[in-house]
Amino acid sequence: MDEPIPVTRDVDHGTAKLMPDVDRKRAWLLTVDGAPQSYVDLDEPAHLEFEYARRLGHVLDIVAEPGSPLDVLHLGGGALTLPRYLAATRPGSRQDVVEADRALLELVVEHLPLPDGAAITLHTADARAWLEAAPADSADVLVADVFGGSRVPAHLTSVAYAREAARVLRDGGVYLANLADAAPFAFLRSQLATFATEFEELVLIAEPAVLRGRRFGNAVLVAAHHPVDTAALARLTAADAFPARVEYGPGIHAFIADARPVADEDAVPSPEPPDGTFGIG
């Protein structure tokens, strides 16, 4: 059999590259403009290579009884890693994926086809515009993993956006977001303050080194109207190759401190990562 070869294509928002993993037979890394975006193992869709994806996966594992199907809205598509994960771990889930880059989606489904029978519907649209048009009480989980380049777009950071997310989620629903920041955490603290206006329960998952301000990195935000099983999350994240800390309750309030919710007119993108933070050789 021929060895898989890298695929490079100009997409709507940069240059995408699919690179085979030499250590896993049918696994691929997706980069856009050199920054890693997604990792997919077609033979093992439940394998999550990136640490932030594993943390999102841990939350998806504990939001409902194991194996029970969910209605999930994904803002941001990439290589469809988490939709594949849910199709494998929660068969029968109905999933909508909103991705602004049509050419990127076409590249992914051409070279990394979705599994047969997976109820995953793809939409090319702006994430917030699609969210604002979505029916109320239509999703059990909303996963936001949207980056313009290496930054979360400003229009996905405001109270008005958080209000739309709360409207689309059912009463027992959970909002998840992949964010990135570094000390003094002006962006991350403002996001927690913003989502606190709509959700009673907030959880933050990140590596201790990031939370101590030692380096720039990803943080997963979890927002819900009901208590999240933080004990289960702590066990799962502690077992990872790069263990994370789970902050909630008083720790969240202390972290927010005097940060204020973000209005649309004041919204800014997440900070630019330092050179080399997410790049690959």
N, C-alpha and C positions, 0 to 999 in steps of 0.2 A: 504493500500500500504506500502511496506517495506520502511524504512527510507534509504536514500542514505548513503553509507559508503565510507570512504576515500579509494583511490586506490594508492598504492605505487609501483613503478617499476624502476629498473635500466635501464637507457637509455644510449645513446652513450657517453654523456658528463656529467654524474652525476646520481643522484637519483631524479626522478621526483615524485611528489605527487599531486594528485587531491583531494581537500577537499571540501565537500559541504558547502554552506553558510546556516546557520540555519535560517537566516532571509529572504531568497529568495528561493522559492520552487525548481527551477531547475538551480541554480547558483553555479558555481564552481570556486575555486581558484587553480591555478597551481603554484607550487613552484618547483625549481630545486636546490638541495643541501640547502634547507631551505630558499632560497631567492625567494620572490614573483616574478613571471614572467608574469602572465596573470590572468584576471578575465573574466568569460563568464557567461552571463545569457541566457540560451537557449530559454526562453520564451520572453525575451526582448533584442534582440541582439543590439539594439541601446543604451542600458545602458552601459556607460563606468565608471567603478568604480574607476580606478586609475587616479590620477590627470594628470599625463603626457599623458595618453591615451585620456583624455578629451581634452587636449590642441591639440593633434594631430587631434582629431575629429573636433575640432573647425576650424582648417585650412582646413580639407577636406570639411567642410560645405561651405566654402566661396571661394573655388578655381574655382567654376563653378556655373551655375544657379542651384538652389535647385532641387534635384531629377533627374538631368540629368546624364546619365551614363558616366563613365570614364574608361579608360584603365589604370590599376594601377599595378605597380610592388612592391611587398613587399620583402625586404631583412630582414630575420628573421621572424619566424612563431609563436613561442609560442603556445598559445591555439587558434590562428587565430581570435583574438578579433576584430581587425580593418577590416579584410576582411569580417567578419560577419556584422560589422557595415555598411560598404559600400553596401553590398548586400541588407541590409534593407533600407538604406536611399537613395541609388542611384541604384534602380533595373535596371538590364541589364548591369551593369558594368562588364567588363572582367578583371579578376585579376589573376596574377601569384604570387605564394608565394614560396620563396627560403629559405629553412631551412636545415642547415647542419646535424642536428640530426634526422636521419631516425626513430629511435626507439621512439623519442619524438612525431614526427608527427603521428606515428602509434597509440600511446597511446591516443593522442588527438582525432583523427577521430573515434577511437573505442568507446570511452566513451562520447565524445562531438561531435556527428555527425554534419556535415555541413547541412544547410537547403537545401531541394530539389530545384533543378533548379538554385542554385547559381553557376555562371560561375567562380568558383575558382579552379585553377589548381595548384597542389602541386608538388614541385620539391625538391629532396634531392641533395644539392650541396653546395659548398663554395660560399658565396655571391659574392665575387669579381670575381671569375672565371666565374660564371654564367652571371654576368653583362658584362664582357668583351666579351662574346660570344653572347649577346643579340643584336637584330637588332637595328640600329640607328632609331631615331624618332619613337619609338614604344610605348611610355608610356606618358600619361598625368600627372601622379603623380608617384614619386618614394618615398617609405617610408622605411627608414633604421632604424630598431630597433634590432640591432645585438649586443649581449653581450656574450663574452666567460667568463662564471661565472658572475661576476658583472662588467666586463670591456669591453669597445668597443675594438675589435681587432685592432692591429696596421695597418694592411694592408687595413683597411677601413677608414683611416684618411689622406691619402696623396693627393697631387695634381693629381697624375696619376689616383687615384680612382675618385676624383671629376670630372676629364675630362671624364671618362667613364660614370659617371652619367649624365653629360651634353649631351653627345653624344646620349644616349638612350632616353632622354626626348625630346618631341616635343618643338617647339619654345615657345608655351604658357605654357609649363610644369612647375611643381613645385616639388622641392626636399624637403623632410622632414626627419629630423633625431632626434632620442631620444639620448641625450648625458648626461653625468653626470660629475660634477666637483665641486671644492670648491676654495675659494680664495687661492692663487692669480690668479687662472684661467689660468694657463699656457696652459692646454689642450684646454679649450673652446676658448680662444683667438686665439690659433694656428689654430683651426678648422674654425673659421670665416675668418681668413687670407687666409686659404687654399681655401675655397669656393669662396672667393672674386676674385680669379684668373679666375674663370669660369662663375660666375653669377654676374649680375649688382646689384641685389636687395637682401639684407640679412635682416632677421628678427630673433630676439631671444625672446623666451617666457619662463619666469621662475618666481618663487615666489620672491618677494622683498627680503626676508631674505636670499635667496641663492645669489642673485645678490649683496647684501650688504656684502657678505662674512661671514655671521653669521653661516652658516651650509653648509654641503655637500648636493647636491640635483640634480634633473634632470633639464635639459634645452632643449627646443625644438628649433632646428635650421630650418629655412625656407629659401630656396634659389630659386630665379627665375630670368628670364630675363626681367620681367615686374613688375611694382609696385604691391605690395600685399595690399589688403584692410585692412590696419592696424587699421583703425577706427572700423570696424566691429569686428576684432579680439579682440581689447581692450574691446569692450562692452561684448563680449562673455566670455572672461577670467575674467573680473571683476565680473561677476555674479556667478562664481564658489564658492564652499564652501571654497576653499583656493585660493583666487584671485591671478592672476599672472600679471606681468608687461610685456608689449610688447615694446621691444627696436628696433629701426630702424634708418636709416639715420645717422645724426651726432652722435647719441648715440652709434651706432654700431662702427663708426670710432674711437670714443673716447675709447670704450671698447677694440678694437683691439690694439690700441696704437702702440707699436713697435714690436708686434708679427709677426713672419715670416711664410710664407707658408711652409708646411711640404713635403719634398721629401721622396720617398719610403725608401731610405737608412737611413733616420733619424726618421722614424715613430715609435711611441711608443703607447702602449694601453692607454686608459683613466685611471686615477688614481684609485687605490684600495679604495673602500669606507671604511670609519671607521667602526669598529666592531659595528654591530647592526643597521647600517643605514637603510638597507632594509630588515632586518630579521623580523620574526614574532615569537610570543610566542608559 
